[in-house]
Amino acid sequence: MPDTEEKKCRRDIDHLIASVSEDELGELAELFKIFGDSTRIKILYALFSGEKNVTEICEAIDMNQSAVSHQLKILKTSKLIQSRREGKSVVYSLADDHVKTIIAMGREHIEE
């Protein structure tokens, strides 16, 4: 008796879950939690156009420095942004193009 499409799909899902370790699942869940805060999303959008220091980010998203600095630390710890020192200030940028891709895919999903 041939497999139904539902059984095949279930087998594929079971295989996928079995191929991912608990550590990887935990890390993935933590990554998606980072995208669960609208302030962090605003900061990421502000960095789409290139490097910015804290003052420029604050102006771009209309928030105070304390709140922005706290979110920058979370984004940096999560490896979504990177920083470098430029004179007396710190300049932030997206860590890589994956960040843009994740946000673009999220937007595409909610617009369906």
C-alpha positions as CSV (number, residue, x, y, z in Angstrom):
1,M,0.0,0.0,0.0
2,P,1.6,3.3,-1.1
3,D,2.3,6.0,1.5
4,T,-0.1,8.8,1.7
5,E,1.2,12.4,1.3
6,E,0.5,12.9,5.0
7,K,2.7,10.0,6.1
8,K,5.5,11.1,3.8
9,C,5.3,14.6,5.3
10,R,5.3,13.3,8.8
11,R,8.4,11.2,8.0
12,D,10.1,14.2,6.5
13,I,9.4,16.3,9.7
14,D,10.5,13.5,12.0
15,H,13.8,13.2,10.0
16,L,14.3,17.0,10.1
17,I,13.8,17.1,13.9
18,A,16.0,14.2,14.5
19,S,18.8,15.8,12.5
20,V,18.9,18.9,14.7
21,S,20.5,18.8,18.1
22,E,18.8,20.1,21.2
23,D,21.6,22.7,21.5
24,E,20.9,23.9,17.9
25,L,17.1,24.1,18.6
26,G,17.8,26.1,21.7
27,E,20.2,28.5,19.9
28,L,17.6,28.9,17.1
29,A,14.9,29.7,19.6
30,E,17.1,32.3,21.3
31,L,17.9,33.9,17.9
32,F,14.2,34.3,17.1
33,K,13.6,35.8,20.6
34,I,15.9,38.6,19.6
35,F,13.6,39.5,16.8
36,G,10.7,39.6,19.2
37,D,11.4,43.2,20.3
38,S,10.3,46.1,18.0
39,T,13.1,48.4,19.3
40,R,15.7,45.9,18.2
41,I,14.0,45.6,14.8
42,K,14.1,49.4,14.4
43,I,17.8,49.5,15.2
44,L,18.5,46.8,12.7
45,Y,16.5,48.7,10.1
46,A,18.5,51.9,10.9
47,L,21.7,49.9,10.2
48,F,20.4,48.7,6.8
49,S,21.8,51.9,5.3
50,G,25.2,51.5,6.8
51,E,27.3,52.2,9.9
52,K,26.0,54.5,12.6
53,N,27.1,55.6,16.0
54,V,24.8,55.5,19.0
55,T,23.7,59.1,18.6
56,E,22.8,58.5,14.9
57,I,20.8,55.4,15.9
58,C,19.0,57.3,18.6
59,E,18.0,60.0,16.2
60,A,17.0,57.5,13.5
61,I,14.6,55.7,15.8
62,D,13.7,58.5,18.1
63,M,14.8,56.9,21.4
64,N,17.1,57.8,24.3
65,Q,20.7,56.6,24.4
66,S,20.2,54.4,27.5
67,A,17.4,52.4,25.9
68,V,19.3,52.1,22.6
69,S,22.6,51.1,24.2
70,H,20.9,48.3,26.1
71,Q,19.4,46.9,22.9
72,L,22.7,47.3,21.1
73,K,24.4,45.1,23.7
74,I,21.7,42.4,23.2
75,L,22.1,42.6,19.4
76,K,25.9,42.4,19.6
77,T,25.8,39.5,22.0
78,S,23.5,37.7,19.6
79,K,26.0,38.4,16.7
80,L,23.5,40.3,14.7
81,I,25.5,43.5,14.8
82,Q,29.2,44.3,15.1
83,S,31.0,47.4,16.3
84,R,34.3,49.1,15.9
85,R,35.9,52.1,17.6
86,E,36.3,55.2,15.5
87,G,38.1,57.8,17.6
88,K,36.1,58.4,20.8
89,S,32.9,56.8,19.4
90,V,31.8,53.3,18.6
91,V,30.3,52.6,15.2
92,Y,27.8,49.8,14.7
93,S,26.8,47.9,11.6
94,L,25.0,44.7,10.7
95,A,27.1,41.6,11.2
96,D,26.3,40.2,7.8
97,D,23.6,40.1,5.1
98,H,21.8,37.3,6.8
99,V,20.2,39.8,9.1
100,K,18.5,41.6,6.1
101,T,17.5,38.2,4.7
102,I,15.8,37.1,8.0
103,I,13.9,40.4,8.2
104,A,12.9,40.3,4.5
105,M,11.6,36.8,4.9
106,G,9.7,37.8,8.0
107,R,8.1,40.7,6.2
108,E,7.2,38.5,3.2
109,H,5.6,36.0,5.5
110,I,3.4,38.6,7.3
111,E,2.4,40.2,4.0
112,E,1.0,37.0,2.6
